[in-house]
Amino acid sequence: MKRQILNIITISLFSVASTYLQAQEKSYVSEVWTSDQGKNYKNPVLYADYSDPDAIRVGEDYYMTASSFNEAPGLPILHSKDMVNWKLVNYAIQDIVPAEHFSTPKRGDGVWAPSMRFHKGEFYIYWGDPDFGIYMVKTKDPLGQWEKPVLVMEGKGLIDSCPFWDEDGNAYLVHGWAGSRAGVKSILTLNKMNPEGTKVLDKGVHVFDGHDAHPTVEGPKMYKRNGYYYIFAPAGGVATGWQLVLRSKNIYGPYEEKVVLEQGSTKINGPHQGAWVDTPSGEDWFYHFQDVDADGRIVHLQPMKWEKDWPVIGIDNNKNGIGEPVLTYKKPNVGQTYPLITPPETDEFDGEKLGIQWQWSANENIVWSSKLPGQKFLRLFSIKVPEGEKNLWNVPNLLTQKFPAPNFAASTKVKLTPEDAKEGKTAGLLVMGLDHESIVITNKPDGFYLQLRRAEKADKGGEEKVLFETKLKGNEAYLKVNVNEPNGLCQFSYSENGKNFTKIGDVFQAKPGKWIGAKVGLYSVSTTKASRGGYADFDWFRITKN
C-alpha cells in the first residue's frame, strides 16, 4: 500500500513538473509539419527520424525515446500530454558509451532500438549496442540528469532489449540478435534479471524463432494483460515489414503468434516496431515507424483495441484479420485539449546554450564550439579534418539535426575568420548522408570564395569535389537549401545581401545515413596543412517553408 501511494505521489509530481515546464517555456510550433488538426490528427505525428520509438504513459504524461546510433547526445526524451503534440525535452545520455570509442564517428553503431519503462518510481531505458552489449540508464526525473549507464549484459550482437518486471517480483529481459555480429538473427531470447534490473542472471532461453515465417524478427516489447504475456515484435525488415504479436500464459512459452498490422492497400510501407500505450480513459493506441529513406523513420500513431485477447491495430480494410495504418483519425481522449507543440528546429543562437535539437557526429569535444552568455551567434572553430580523409564521413564535429518534414528550407548566415591561415578554412551549410553536399565559404590567398561541394558514396571513401565556385566580396554570406518531395530533393543557393538568392548546381538527391535519415546542419573545418586557428560565426539557423 505504501508503495502504491509513493507511486501515485511520484506520478503527480511528474505531472505538475511537466505542466510547469510547459507553462514556463514558449512552445515551438513548426512551420513545416504539425500533426494536430483540431479534433483529428494526421500521420505521421512526428515527421522526423525518431526511429525504433518506444513510449510509455506515467499518470497523465507520455514519454517517448528512440534510437540515436552514433549521434550525441543520445537517447532523445520526448514528452506529450495528448499523444499527438510532442516536445523534445532531454537526452538520457550526453556521451555514447564507451566514451572514448565514440569520440570519433562510428556511423550506424552505438545506440540501437531502446525500450522505456517506469518501475517503482523510476524511469528506465534499455538499449543494445551490437558491439558491446545491453546497457541500462535510469532516473527519477526524466527532465533532469540521468544516472551513469550500466552494462547489464556484455556480448556481441545483443540488440533491441526490453525489461519486464512480473507481479511476483521476478525481472526479465527479452532481446533480439544482430546477424552482422552474432552470425544469427530472427530469434528472440529471454533472460532472467536481478530485481534491480542491473544484471542478467543466466545465459537465456530462446522463446521465438522467426526463420520460417517471420524473418528478421527483432525489437521485442513485453507486456502482460489478462494473464497473458505478450511480446510485440516487428518482422520482415525495416522498410518492408509487419507487426507481429506473440502471447502465452507462460513467460517462457510456447507462444502463439498473430500478425496484427501490415501495409495492405495503404502507402505506409513497413508499419511496425513501436509501443502499446493506453490513456487514463481506457483507450489503447500503438506507435510505430515508417521508413521513408532520406527522411528517416518517421513516427505514426494507430488506434488499437482488443478482441479475444489479441490486439487489433489500425483498420482492417480488406477483412483479412490484419489491421492497416490510418492516415487520419480522431485524437486520443485525454480529457482536455492541449496547445500545438512540436520538436524545435530553428535556432536563433540567442540563448546561452545550443538548441536541444542539435547533435554531433561523435561525443562532443568542448573545443569544437563556443556559446558565451550574451553572445547572439554560434562560433564553430576550424577543426582539422582527420589525416587522409577525402570527405566528411569520419569528421566528428558536424552539428546536425533531423529532416523535419518532406518539404522545407534551411538557411543560415555565416562569417568566416581564418585568422593567420592564408587558405584551407571552410564553413557552411550541409546535408549529410551516404552522399553529402554542402554550400560553404572557404579562403584562398587572394580572398574568400563560395563553393558547392559534393561527395558521393562517402561511406566508401568517395572524394569530395567542388561543383561550383565564385569569389565573394567579403567573408560573409547567406546560405540556403530548399528540400522538396519526393524523398529529399535539395537545391542550394546563396546571397551576399540576404535578399537576392542565386541557385547553384544541379538538384542533389539526399541520401540516408547508416541506419538514420539524412541530416541538415552546420560545420567548420580546416585542412591538415593549414595554419592552426580560425573560426566561423553563424548568426542563426532557420527552418521555414519553401
Summary of the structure (lengths in Angstrom):
residues: 546
radius of gyration: 23.7
end to end distance: 56.8
largest distance: 77.4
contacts: 1928
relative contact order: 0.13
helix: 7%
strand: 46%
